[in-house]
Amino acid sequence: MDILDCAILNYLFNVGKATSKVKAKTRRDIVSKVKLKDNTLYKRLVKLKGKEYVEKGFMESRRHTYYITEGGINALKEAMQ
């Protein structure tokens, strides 16, 4: 995990409060706050999902949404120490 991963997880947990399928955020929401290109964010989310730090939430219209998991919260807290 690096600083960009931490920024994504921090946004999902602290700013977006995306901690469940219902509260999940779209990539568009995340891109606007974290200041990454969409394709870079997508690759990061795939990596974080593989580590089980984020999961897909409910669809918002035709867009996928993402939220932080307990594993992601723990990894973020550990990284912030």
HTML snippet that shows the backbone in 3Dmol.js (N, CA, C, O; Angstrom):
<script src="https://3Dmol.org/build/3Dmol-min.js"></script>
<div id="view" style="width:600px;height:400px;position:relative"></div>
<script>
const pdb = `
ATOM      1  N   MET A   1       0.854  -1.175   0.000  1.00  0.00           N
ATOM      2  CA  MET A   1       0.000   0.000   0.000  1.00  0.00           C
ATOM      3  C   MET A   1       0.892   1.228   0.000  1.00  0.00           C
ATOM      4  O   MET A   1       1.922   1.262   0.673  1.00  0.00           O
ATOM      5  N   ASP A   2       0.485   2.243  -0.767  1.00  0.00           N
ATOM      6  CA  ASP A   2       1.257   3.475  -0.817  1.00  0.00           C
ATOM      7  C   ASP A   2       0.354   4.673  -0.510  1.00  0.00           C
ATOM      8  O   ASP A   2      -0.789   4.507  -0.086  1.00  0.00           O
ATOM      9  N   ILE A   3       0.879   5.874  -0.727  1.00  0.00           N
ATOM     10  CA  ILE A   3       0.166   7.098  -0.355  1.00  0.00           C
ATOM     11  C   ILE A   3      -1.141   7.267  -1.134  1.00  0.00           C
ATOM     12  O   ILE A   3      -2.121   7.771  -0.586  1.00  0.00           O
ATOM     13  N   LEU A   4      -1.168   6.854  -2.401  1.00  0.00           N
ATOM     14  CA  LEU A   4      -2.404   6.968  -3.181  1.00  0.00           C
ATOM     15  C   LEU A   4      -3.481   6.014  -2.667  1.00  0.00           C
ATOM     16  O   LEU A   4      -4.656   6.373  -2.592  1.00  0.00           O
ATOM     17  N   ASP A   5      -3.071   4.807  -2.317  1.00  0.00           N
ATOM     18  CA  ASP A   5      -4.019   3.852  -1.734  1.00  0.00           C
ATOM     19  C   ASP A   5      -4.577   4.405  -0.422  1.00  0.00           C
ATOM     20  O   ASP A   5      -5.774   4.304  -0.153  1.00  0.00           O
ATOM     21  N   CYS A   6      -3.705   4.984   0.380  1.00  0.00           N
ATOM     22  CA  CYS A   6      -4.144   5.583   1.648  1.00  0.00           C
ATOM     23  C   CYS A   6      -5.119   6.727   1.397  1.00  0.00           C
ATOM     24  O   CYS A   6      -6.103   6.875   2.122  1.00  0.00           O
ATOM     25  N   ALA A   7      -4.855   7.532   0.381  1.00  0.00           N
ATOM     26  CA  ALA A   7      -5.749   8.648   0.057  1.00  0.00           C
ATOM     27  C   ALA A   7      -7.134   8.145  -0.351  1.00  0.00           C
ATOM     28  O   ALA A   7      -8.150   8.717   0.046  1.00  0.00           O
ATOM     29  N   ILE A   8      -7.170   7.079  -1.140  1.00  0.00           N
ATOM     30  CA  ILE A   8      -8.450   6.500  -1.555  1.00  0.00           C
ATOM     31  C   ILE A   8      -9.200   5.946  -0.353  1.00  0.00           C
ATOM     32  O   ILE A   8     -10.385   6.227  -0.168  1.00  0.00           O
ATOM     33  N   LEU A   9      -8.512   5.163   0.458  1.00  0.00           N
ATOM     34  CA  LEU A   9      -9.154   4.583   1.645  1.00  0.00           C
ATOM     35  C   LEU A   9      -9.583   5.666   2.626  1.00  0.00           C
ATOM     36  O   LEU A   9     -10.653   5.571   3.227  1.00  0.00           O
ATOM     37  N   ASN A  10      -8.758   6.690   2.792  1.00  0.00           N
ATOM     38  CA  ASN A  10      -9.094   7.792   3.686  1.00  0.00           C
ATOM     39  C   ASN A  10     -10.354   8.505   3.207  1.00  0.00           C
ATOM     40  O   ASN A  10     -11.228   8.832   4.011  1.00  0.00           O
ATOM     41  N   TYR A  11     -10.450   8.747   1.904  1.00  0.00           N
ATOM     42  CA  TYR A  11     -11.659   9.381   1.378  1.00  0.00           C
ATOM     43  C   TYR A  11     -12.884   8.517   1.666  1.00  0.00           C
ATOM     44  O   TYR A  11     -13.894   9.014   2.163  1.00  0.00           O
ATOM     45  N   LEU A  12     -12.795   7.234   1.355  1.00  0.00           N
ATOM     46  CA  LEU A  12     -13.941   6.353   1.554  1.00  0.00           C
ATOM     47  C   LEU A  12     -14.366   6.286   3.010  1.00  0.00           C
ATOM     48  O   LEU A  12     -15.560   6.239   3.306  1.00  0.00           O
ATOM     49  N   PHE A  13     -13.403   6.281   3.921  1.00  0.00           N
ATOM     50  CA  PHE A  13     -13.716   6.114   5.344  1.00  0.00           C
ATOM     51  C   PHE A  13     -14.077   7.433   6.027  1.00  0.00           C
ATOM     52  O   PHE A  13     -15.140   7.548   6.635  1.00  0.00           O
ATOM     53  N   ASN A  14     -13.201   8.418   5.927  1.00  0.00           N
ATOM     54  CA  ASN A  14     -13.364   9.646   6.701  1.00  0.00           C
ATOM     55  C   ASN A  14     -14.210  10.715   6.026  1.00  0.00           C
ATOM     56  O   ASN A  14     -14.991  11.389   6.698  1.00  0.00           O
ATOM     57  N   VAL A  15     -14.079  10.884   4.745  1.00  0.00           N
ATOM     58  CA  VAL A  15     -14.787  11.957   4.042  1.00  0.00           C
ATOM     59  C   VAL A  15     -16.119  11.462   3.494  1.00  0.00           C
ATOM     60  O   VAL A  15     -17.170  12.035   3.781  1.00  0.00           O
ATOM     61  N   GLY A  16     -16.069  10.407   2.712  1.00  0.00           N
ATOM     62  CA  GLY A  16     -17.280   9.897   2.063  1.00  0.00           C
ATOM     63  C   GLY A  16     -18.164   9.052   2.951  1.00  0.00           C
ATOM     64  O   GLY A  16     -19.328   8.817   2.627  1.00  0.00           O
ATOM     65  N   LYS A  17     -17.624   8.588   4.077  1.00  0.00           N
ATOM     66  CA  LYS A  17     -18.371   7.712   4.998  1.00  0.00           C
ATOM     67  C   LYS A  17     -18.939   6.498   4.280  1.00  0.00           C
ATOM     68  O   LYS A  17     -20.029   6.025   4.600  1.00  0.00           O
ATOM     69  N   ALA A  18     -18.179   5.997   3.298  1.00  0.00           N
ATOM     70  CA  ALA A  18     -18.604   4.856   2.485  1.00  0.00           C
ATOM     71  C   ALA A  18     -18.179   3.568   3.174  1.00  0.00           C
ATOM     72  O   ALA A  18     -17.148   2.982   2.843  1.00  0.00           O
ATOM     73  N   THR A  19     -18.988   3.134   4.138  1.00  0.00           N
ATOM     74  CA  THR A  19     -18.658   1.960   4.936  1.00  0.00           C
ATOM     75  C   THR A  19     -19.631   0.803   4.734  1.00  0.00           C
ATOM     76  O   THR A  19     -19.554  -0.205   5.437  1.00  0.00           O
ATOM     77  N   SER A  20     -20.545   0.942   3.778  1.00  0.00           N
ATOM     78  CA  SER A  20     -21.491  -0.136   3.489  1.00  0.00           C
ATOM     79  C   SER A  20     -21.935  -0.041   2.034  1.00  0.00           C
ATOM     80  O   SER A  20     -21.670   0.955   1.361  1.00  0.00           O
ATOM     81  N   LYS A  21     -22.612  -1.084   1.551  1.00  0.00           N
ATOM     82  CA  LYS A  21     -23.088  -1.100   0.178  1.00  0.00           C
ATOM     83  C   LYS A  21     -24.013   0.073  -0.122  1.00  0.00           C
ATOM     84  O   LYS A  21     -24.017   0.600  -1.234  1.00  0.00           O
ATOM     85  N   VAL A  22     -24.789   0.474   0.863  1.00  0.00           N
ATOM     86  CA  VAL A  22     -25.752   1.565   0.678  1.00  0.00           C
ATOM     87  C   VAL A  22     -25.046   2.921   0.599  1.00  0.00           C
ATOM     88  O   VAL A  22     -25.483   3.801  -0.142  1.00  0.00           O
ATOM     89  N   LYS A  23     -23.973   3.096   1.347  1.00  0.00           N
ATOM     90  CA  LYS A  23     -23.264   4.380   1.404  1.00  0.00           C
ATOM     91  C   LYS A  23     -22.099   4.468   0.416  1.00  0.00           C
ATOM     92  O   LYS A  23     -21.358   5.452   0.421  1.00  0.00           O
ATOM     93  N   ALA A  24     -21.935   3.464  -0.418  1.00  0.00           N
ATOM     94  CA  ALA A  24     -20.798   3.392  -1.335  1.00  0.00           C
ATOM     95  C   ALA A  24     -20.765   4.573  -2.299  1.00  0.00           C
ATOM     96  O   ALA A  24     -21.799   5.165  -2.607  1.00  0.00           O
ATOM     97  N   LYS A  25     -19.564   4.908  -2.770  1.00  0.00           N
ATOM     98  CA  LYS A  25     -19.333   6.057  -3.655  1.00  0.00           C
ATOM     99  C   LYS A  25     -18.915   5.595  -5.046  1.00  0.00           C
ATOM    100  O   LYS A  25     -18.265   4.561  -5.201  1.00  0.00           O
ATOM    101  N   THR A  26     -19.298   6.377  -6.055  1.00  0.00           N
ATOM    102  CA  THR A  26     -18.905   6.074  -7.428  1.00  0.00           C
ATOM    103  C   THR A  26     -17.460   6.516  -7.656  1.00  0.00           C
ATOM    104  O   THR A  26     -16.897   7.277  -6.869  1.00  0.00           O
ATOM    105  N   ARG A  27     -16.875   6.028  -8.740  1.00  0.00           N
ATOM    106  CA  ARG A  27     -15.521   6.466  -9.101  1.00  0.00           C
ATOM    107  C   ARG A  27     -15.516   7.969  -9.361  1.00  0.00           C
ATOM    108  O   ARG A  27     -14.546   8.651  -9.031  1.00  0.00           O
ATOM    109  N   ARG A  28     -16.572   8.482  -9.941  1.00  0.00           N
ATOM    110  CA  ARG A  28     -16.666   9.921 -10.206  1.00  0.00           C
ATOM    111  C   ARG A  28     -16.572  10.713  -8.902  1.00  0.00           C
ATOM    112  O   ARG A  28     -15.891  11.737  -8.853  1.00  0.00           O
ATOM    113  N   ASP A  29     -17.247  10.252  -7.848  1.00  0.00           N
ATOM    114  CA  ASP A  29     -17.161  10.909  -6.534  1.00  0.00           C
ATOM    115  C   ASP A  29     -15.730  10.890  -6.018  1.00  0.00           C
ATOM    116  O   ASP A  29     -15.219  11.899  -5.531  1.00  0.00           O
ATOM    117  N   ILE A  30     -15.094   9.740  -6.130  1.00  0.00           N
ATOM    118  CA  ILE A  30     -13.742   9.566  -5.600  1.00  0.00           C
ATOM    119  C   ILE A  30     -12.737  10.397  -6.389  1.00  0.00           C
ATOM    120  O   ILE A  30     -11.881  11.058  -5.801  1.00  0.00           O
ATOM    121  N   VAL A  31     -12.836  10.368  -7.718  1.00  0.00           N
ATOM    122  CA  VAL A  31     -11.911  11.117  -8.583  1.00  0.00           C
ATOM    123  C   VAL A  31     -11.961  12.611  -8.261  1.00  0.00           C
ATOM    124  O   VAL A  31     -10.926  13.277  -8.244  1.00  0.00           O
ATOM    125  N   SER A  32     -13.153  13.133  -8.008  1.00  0.00           N
ATOM    126  CA  SER A  32     -13.282  14.566  -7.762  1.00  0.00           C
ATOM    127  C   SER A  32     -12.599  15.000  -6.470  1.00  0.00           C
ATOM    128  O   SER A  32     -12.195  16.156  -6.343  1.00  0.00           O
ATOM    129  N   LYS A  33     -12.469  14.097  -5.521  1.00  0.00           N
ATOM    130  CA  LYS A  33     -11.859  14.447  -4.230  1.00  0.00           C
ATOM    131  C   LYS A  33     -10.401  14.041  -4.122  1.00  0.00           C
ATOM    132  O   LYS A  33      -9.605  14.750  -3.507  1.00  0.00           O
ATOM    133  N   VAL A  34     -10.042  12.912  -4.711  1.00  0.00           N
ATOM    134  CA  VAL A  34      -8.683  12.383  -4.570  1.00  0.00           C
ATOM    135  C   VAL A  34      -7.747  12.911  -5.664  1.00  0.00           C
ATOM    136  O   VAL A  34      -6.527  12.800  -5.544  1.00  0.00           O
ATOM    137  N   LYS A  35      -8.313  13.478  -6.718  1.00  0.00           N
ATOM    138  CA  LYS A  35      -7.533  14.090  -7.802  1.00  0.00           C
ATOM    139  C   LYS A  35      -6.658  13.088  -8.542  1.00  0.00           C
ATOM    140  O   LYS A  35      -5.467  13.324  -8.739  1.00  0.00           O
ATOM    141  N   LEU A  36      -7.239  11.987  -8.945  1.00  0.00           N
ATOM    142  CA  LEU A  36      -6.574  10.990  -9.779  1.00  0.00           C
ATOM    143  C   LEU A  36      -7.321  10.894 -11.098  1.00  0.00           C
ATOM    144  O   LEU A  36      -8.501  11.238 -11.173  1.00  0.00           O
ATOM    145  N   LYS A  37      -6.648  10.432 -12.128  1.00  0.00           N
ATOM    146  CA  LYS A  37      -7.340  10.133 -13.377  1.00  0.00           C
ATOM    147  C   LYS A  37      -8.200   8.904 -13.160  1.00  0.00           C
ATOM    148  O   LYS A  37      -7.872   8.043 -12.342  1.00  0.00           O
ATOM    149  N   ASP A  38      -9.301   8.822 -13.893  1.00  0.00           N
ATOM    150  CA  ASP A  38     -10.247   7.727 -13.701  1.00  0.00           C
ATOM    151  C   ASP A  38      -9.608   6.364 -13.924  1.00  0.00           C
ATOM    152  O   ASP A  38      -9.857   5.433 -13.158  1.00  0.00           O
ATOM    153  N   ASN A  39      -8.783   6.233 -14.971  1.00  0.00           N
ATOM    154  CA  ASN A  39      -8.184   4.916 -15.226  1.00  0.00           C
ATOM    155  C   ASN A  39      -7.186   4.529 -14.138  1.00  0.00           C
ATOM    156  O   ASN A  39      -7.060   3.348 -13.815  1.00  0.00           O
ATOM    157  N   THR A  40      -6.475   5.502 -13.569  1.00  0.00           N
ATOM    158  CA  THR A  40      -5.559   5.238 -12.453  1.00  0.00           C
ATOM    159  C   THR A  40      -6.349   4.792 -11.231  1.00  0.00           C
ATOM    160  O   THR A  40      -5.972   3.835 -10.554  1.00  0.00           O
ATOM    161  N   LEU A  41      -7.443   5.487 -10.953  1.00  0.00           N
ATOM    162  CA  LEU A  41      -8.288   5.124  -9.818  1.00  0.00           C
ATOM    163  C   LEU A  41      -8.851   3.719 -10.008  1.00  0.00           C
ATOM    164  O   LEU A  41      -8.871   2.929  -9.065  1.00  0.00           O
ATOM    165  N   TYR A  42      -9.303   3.404 -11.205  1.00  0.00           N
ATOM    166  CA  TYR A  42      -9.860   2.075 -11.470  1.00  0.00           C
ATOM    167  C   TYR A  42      -8.839   0.985 -11.163  1.00  0.00           C
ATOM    168  O   TYR A  42      -9.164  -0.001 -10.501  1.00  0.00           O
ATOM    169  N   LYS A  43      -7.606   1.156 -11.640  1.00  0.00           N
ATOM    170  CA  LYS A  43      -6.554   0.164 -11.386  1.00  0.00           C
ATOM    171  C   LYS A  43      -6.288   0.032  -9.888  1.00  0.00           C
ATOM    172  O   LYS A  43      -6.092  -1.073  -9.383  1.00  0.00           O
ATOM    173  N   ARG A  44      -6.282   1.161  -9.185  1.00  0.00           N
ATOM    174  CA  ARG A  44      -6.059   1.125  -7.729  1.00  0.00           C
ATOM    175  C   ARG A  44      -7.200   0.403  -7.021  1.00  0.00           C
ATOM    176  O   ARG A  44      -6.963  -0.389  -6.109  1.00  0.00           O
ATOM    177  N   LEU A  45      -8.434   0.672  -7.434  1.00  0.00           N
ATOM    178  CA  LEU A  45      -9.580   0.012  -6.804  1.00  0.00           C
ATOM    179  C   LEU A  45      -9.551  -1.493  -7.044  1.00  0.00           C
ATOM    180  O   LEU A  45      -9.890  -2.267  -6.150  1.00  0.00           O
ATOM    181  N   VAL A  46      -9.154  -1.911  -8.230  1.00  0.00           N
ATOM    182  CA  VAL A  46      -9.033  -3.351  -8.517  1.00  0.00           C
ATOM    183  C   VAL A  46      -8.007  -3.969  -7.575  1.00  0.00           C
ATOM    184  O   VAL A  46      -8.237  -5.041  -7.016  1.00  0.00           O
ATOM    185  N   LYS A  47      -6.868  -3.286  -7.398  1.00  0.00           N
ATOM    186  CA  LYS A  47      -5.829  -3.788  -6.497  1.00  0.00           C
ATOM    187  C   LYS A  47      -6.331  -3.843  -5.053  1.00  0.00           C
ATOM    188  O   LYS A  47      -6.115  -4.833  -4.354  1.00  0.00           O
ATOM    189  N   LEU A  48      -7.000  -2.780  -4.612  1.00  0.00           N
ATOM    190  CA  LEU A  48      -7.520  -2.735  -3.240  1.00  0.00           C
ATOM    191  C   LEU A  48      -8.624  -3.776  -3.038  1.00  0.00           C
ATOM    192  O   LEU A  48      -8.750  -4.346  -1.954  1.00  0.00           O
ATOM    193  N   LYS A  49      -9.412  -4.020  -4.064  1.00  0.00           N
ATOM    194  CA  LYS A  49     -10.455  -5.044  -3.978  1.00  0.00           C
ATOM    195  C   LYS A  49      -9.825  -6.426  -3.867  1.00  0.00           C
ATOM    196  O   LYS A  49     -10.331  -7.283  -3.142  1.00  0.00           O
ATOM    197  N   GLY A  50      -8.723  -6.647  -4.581  1.00  0.00           N
ATOM    198  CA  GLY A  50      -8.007  -7.914  -4.500  1.00  0.00           C
ATOM    199  C   GLY A  50      -7.454  -8.184  -3.111  1.00  0.00           C
ATOM    200  O   GLY A  50      -7.354  -9.336  -2.689  1.00  0.00           O
ATOM    201  N   LYS A  51      -7.097  -7.122  -2.404  1.00  0.00           N
ATOM    202  CA  LYS A  51      -6.611  -7.245  -1.024  1.00  0.00           C
ATOM    203  C   LYS A  51      -7.755  -7.243  -0.016  1.00  0.00           C
ATOM    204  O   LYS A  51      -7.531  -7.332   1.192  1.00  0.00           O
ATOM    205  N   GLU A  52      -8.987  -7.140  -0.523  1.00  0.00           N
ATOM    206  CA  GLU A  52     -10.202  -7.097   0.290  1.00  0.00           C
ATOM    207  C   GLU A  52     -10.261  -5.866   1.187  1.00  0.00           C
ATOM    208  O   GLU A  52     -10.798  -5.923   2.293  1.00  0.00           O
ATOM    209  N   TYR A  53      -9.705  -4.749   0.708  1.00  0.00           N
ATOM    210  CA  TYR A  53      -9.779  -3.466   1.416  1.00  0.00           C
ATOM    211  C   TYR A  53     -10.999  -2.669   0.981  1.00  0.00           C
ATOM    212  O   TYR A  53     -11.499  -1.838   1.739  1.00  0.00           O
ATOM    213  N   VAL A  54     -11.482  -2.914  -0.232  1.00  0.00           N
ATOM    214  CA  VAL A  54     -12.713  -2.294  -0.723  1.00  0.00           C
ATOM    215  C   VAL A  54     -13.567  -3.368  -1.383  1.00  0.00           C
ATOM    216  O   VAL A  54     -13.068  -4.408  -1.811  1.00  0.00           O
ATOM    217  N   GLU A  55     -14.845  -3.096  -1.456  1.00  0.00           N
ATOM    218  CA  GLU A  55     -15.792  -3.974  -2.137  1.00  0.00           C
ATOM    219  C   GLU A  55     -16.743  -3.113  -2.963  1.00  0.00           C
ATOM    220  O   GLU A  55     -16.872  -1.909  -2.738  1.00  0.00           O
ATOM    221  N   LYS A  56     -17.396  -3.749  -3.912  1.00  0.00           N
ATOM    222  CA  LYS A  56     -18.400  -3.046  -4.708  1.00  0.00           C
ATOM    223  C   LYS A  56     -19.689  -2.934  -3.910  1.00  0.00           C
ATOM    224  O   LYS A  56     -20.105  -3.862  -3.217  1.00  0.00           O
ATOM    225  N   GLY A  57     -20.304  -1.772  -4.032  1.00  0.00           N
ATOM    226  CA  GLY A  57     -21.591  -1.537  -3.401  1.00  0.00           C
ATOM    227  C   GLY A  57     -22.715  -1.704  -4.412  1.00  0.00           C
ATOM    228  O   GLY A  57     -22.534  -2.328  -5.458  1.00  0.00           O
ATOM    229  N   PHE A  58     -23.881  -1.142  -4.091  1.00  0.00           N
ATOM    230  CA  PHE A  58     -25.007  -1.180  -5.006  1.00  0.00           C
ATOM    231  C   PHE A  58     -24.735  -0.262  -6.192  1.00  0.00           C
ATOM    232  O   PHE A  58     -24.021   0.734  -6.072  1.00  0.00           O
ATOM    233  N   MET A  59     -25.309  -0.607  -7.328  1.00  0.00           N
ATOM    234  CA  MET A  59     -25.172   0.222  -8.522  1.00  0.00           C
ATOM    235  C   MET A  59     -25.901   1.549  -8.297  1.00  0.00           C
ATOM    236  O   MET A  59     -26.959   1.593  -7.669  1.00  0.00           O
ATOM    237  N   GLU A  60     -25.318   2.621  -8.819  1.00  0.00           N
ATOM    238  CA  GLU A  60     -25.966   3.927  -8.802  1.00  0.00           C
ATOM    239  C   GLU A  60     -26.220   4.286 -10.260  1.00  0.00           C
ATOM    240  O   GLU A  60     -25.306   4.680 -10.984  1.00  0.00           O
ATOM    241  N   SER A  61     -27.456   4.145 -10.673  1.00  0.00           N
ATOM    242  CA  SER A  61     -27.808   4.244 -12.077  1.00  0.00           C
ATOM    243  C   SER A  61     -27.050   3.134 -12.811  1.00  0.00           C
ATOM    244  O   SER A  61     -27.323   1.956 -12.579  1.00  0.00           O
ATOM    245  N   ARG A  62     -26.115   3.481 -13.683  1.00  0.00           N
ATOM    246  CA  ARG A  62     -25.321   2.450 -14.368  1.00  0.00           C
ATOM    247  C   ARG A  62     -23.882   2.440 -13.885  1.00  0.00           C
ATOM    248  O   ARG A  62     -23.021   1.834 -14.523  1.00  0.00           O
ATOM    249  N   ARG A  63     -23.612   3.092 -12.784  1.00  0.00           N
ATOM    250  CA  ARG A  63     -22.237   3.200 -12.279  1.00  0.00           C
ATOM    251  C   ARG A  63     -22.026   2.271 -11.085  1.00  0.00           C
ATOM    252  O   ARG A  63     -22.888   2.125 -10.219  1.00  0.00           O
ATOM    253  N   HIS A  64     -20.842   1.647 -11.074  1.00  0.00           N
ATOM    254  CA  HIS A  64     -20.454   0.844  -9.917  1.00  0.00           C
ATOM    255  C   HIS A  64     -20.091   1.774  -8.770  1.00  0.00           C
ATOM    256  O   HIS A  64     -19.630   2.894  -8.989  1.00  0.00           O
ATOM    257  N   THR A  65     -20.300   1.305  -7.553  1.00  0.00           N
ATOM    258  CA  THR A  65     -19.903   2.055  -6.374  1.00  0.00           C
ATOM    259  C   THR A  65     -18.965   1.191  -5.536  1.00  0.00           C
ATOM    260  O   THR A  65     -18.920  -0.030  -5.687  1.00  0.00           O
ATOM    261  N   TYR A  66     -18.222   1.845  -4.655  1.00  0.00           N
ATOM    262  CA  TYR A  66     -17.224   1.161  -3.838  1.00  0.00           C
ATOM    263  C   TYR A  66     -17.298   1.658  -2.404  1.00  0.00           C
ATOM    264  O   TYR A  66     -17.612   2.820  -2.145  1.00  0.00           O
ATOM    265  N   TYR A  67     -16.999   0.743  -1.471  1.00  0.00           N
ATOM    266  CA  TYR A  67     -16.948   1.113  -0.056  1.00  0.00           C
ATOM    267  C   TYR A  67     -15.768   0.411   0.605  1.00  0.00           C
ATOM    268  O   TYR A  67     -15.273  -0.600   0.107  1.00  0.00           O
ATOM    269  N   ILE A  68     -15.329   0.955   1.722  1.00  0.00           N
ATOM    270  CA  ILE A  68     -14.201   0.395   2.459  1.00  0.00           C
ATOM    271  C   ILE A  68     -14.696  -0.730   3.368  1.00  0.00           C
ATOM    272  O   ILE A  68     -15.767  -0.633   3.966  1.00  0.00           O
ATOM    273  N   THR A  69     -13.906  -1.789   3.460  1.00  0.00           N
ATOM    274  CA  THR A  69     -14.253  -2.932   4.314  1.00  0.00           C
ATOM    275  C   THR A  69     -13.553  -2.795   5.671  1.00  0.00           C
ATOM    276  O   THR A  69     -12.752  -1.884   5.882  1.00  0.00           O
ATOM    277  N   GLU A  70     -13.867  -3.706   6.570  1.00  0.00           N
ATOM    278  CA  GLU A  70     -13.182  -3.726   7.873  1.00  0.00           C
ATOM    279  C   GLU A  70     -11.676  -3.895   7.685  1.00  0.00           C
ATOM    280  O   GLU A  70     -10.880  -3.260   8.378  1.00  0.00           O
ATOM    281  N   GLY A  71     -11.293  -4.758   6.741  1.00  0.00           N
ATOM    282  CA  GLY A  71      -9.873  -4.954   6.446  1.00  0.00           C
ATOM    283  C   GLY A  71      -9.222  -3.670   5.966  1.00  0.00           C
ATOM    284  O   GLY A  71      -8.086  -3.371   6.333  1.00  0.00           O
ATOM    285  N   GLY A  72      -9.938  -2.909   5.147  1.00  0.00           N
ATOM    286  CA  GLY A  72      -9.436  -1.629   4.661  1.00  0.00           C
ATOM    287  C   GLY A  72      -9.315  -0.606   5.769  1.00  0.00           C
ATOM    288  O   GLY A  72      -8.352   0.160   5.808  1.00  0.00           O
ATOM    289  N   ILE A  73     -10.286  -0.586   6.673  1.00  0.00           N
ATOM    290  CA  ILE A  73     -10.240   0.334   7.814  1.00  0.00           C
ATOM    291  C   ILE A  73      -9.035   0.010   8.681  1.00  0.00           C
ATOM    292  O   ILE A  73      -8.308   0.910   9.102  1.00  0.00           O
ATOM    293  N   ASN A  74      -8.822  -1.269   8.948  1.00  0.00           N
ATOM    294  CA  ASN A  74      -7.672  -1.677   9.766  1.00  0.00           C
ATOM    295  C   ASN A  74      -6.350  -1.336   9.083  1.00  0.00           C
ATOM    296  O   ASN A  74      -5.419  -0.863   9.734  1.00  0.00           O
ATOM    297  N   ALA A  75      -6.266  -1.573   7.774  1.00  0.00           N
ATOM    298  CA  ALA A  75      -5.039  -1.252   7.028  1.00  0.00           C
ATOM    299  C   ALA A  75      -4.781   0.252   7.037  1.00  0.00           C
ATOM    300  O   ALA A  75      -3.636   0.684   7.171  1.00  0.00           O
ATOM    301  N   LEU A  76      -5.838   1.051   6.895  1.00  0.00           N
ATOM    302  CA  LEU A  76      -5.702   2.504   6.919  1.00  0.00           C
ATOM    303  C   LEU A  76      -5.219   2.977   8.288  1.00  0.00           C
ATOM    304  O   LEU A  76      -4.311   3.802   8.381  1.00  0.00           O
ATOM    305  N   LYS A  77      -5.822   2.457   9.337  1.00  0.00           N
ATOM    306  CA  LYS A  77      -5.407   2.839  10.692  1.00  0.00           C
ATOM    307  C   LYS A  77      -3.966   2.451  10.955  1.00  0.00           C
ATOM    308  O   LYS A  77      -3.225   3.214  11.574  1.00  0.00           O
ATOM    309  N   GLU A  78      -3.558   1.285  10.499  1.00  0.00           N
ATOM    310  CA  GLU A  78      -2.185   0.834  10.671  1.00  0.00           C
ATOM    311  C   GLU A  78      -1.219   1.736   9.903  1.00  0.00           C
ATOM    312  O   GLU A  78      -0.151   2.078  10.410  1.00  0.00           O
ATOM    313  N   ALA A  79      -1.589   2.116   8.696  1.00  0.00           N
ATOM    314  CA  ALA A  79      -0.733   2.973   7.873  1.00  0.00           C
ATOM    315  C   ALA A  79      -0.613   4.372   8.455  1.00  0.00           C
ATOM    316  O   ALA A  79       0.408   5.033   8.264  1.00  0.00           O
ATOM    317  N   MET A  80      -1.644   4.838   9.168  1.00  0.00           N
ATOM    318  CA  MET A  80      -1.632   6.202   9.715  1.00  0.00           C
ATOM    319  C   MET A  80      -0.838   6.311  11.020  1.00  0.00           C
ATOM    320  O   MET A  80      -0.614   7.414  11.519  1.00  0.00           O
ATOM    321  N   GLN A  81      -0.417   5.186  11.566  1.00  0.00           N
ATOM    322  CA  GLN A  81       0.336   5.226  12.840  1.00  0.00           C
ATOM    323  C   GLN A  81       1.740   5.684  12.627  1.00  0.00           C
ATOM    324  O   GLN A  81       2.511   5.777  13.582  1.00  0.00           O
TER     325      GLN A  81
END
`;
const viewer = $3Dmol.createViewer("view");
viewer.addModel(pdb, "pdb");
viewer.setStyle({}, {cartoon: {color: "spectrum"}});
viewer.zoomTo();
viewer.render();
</script>
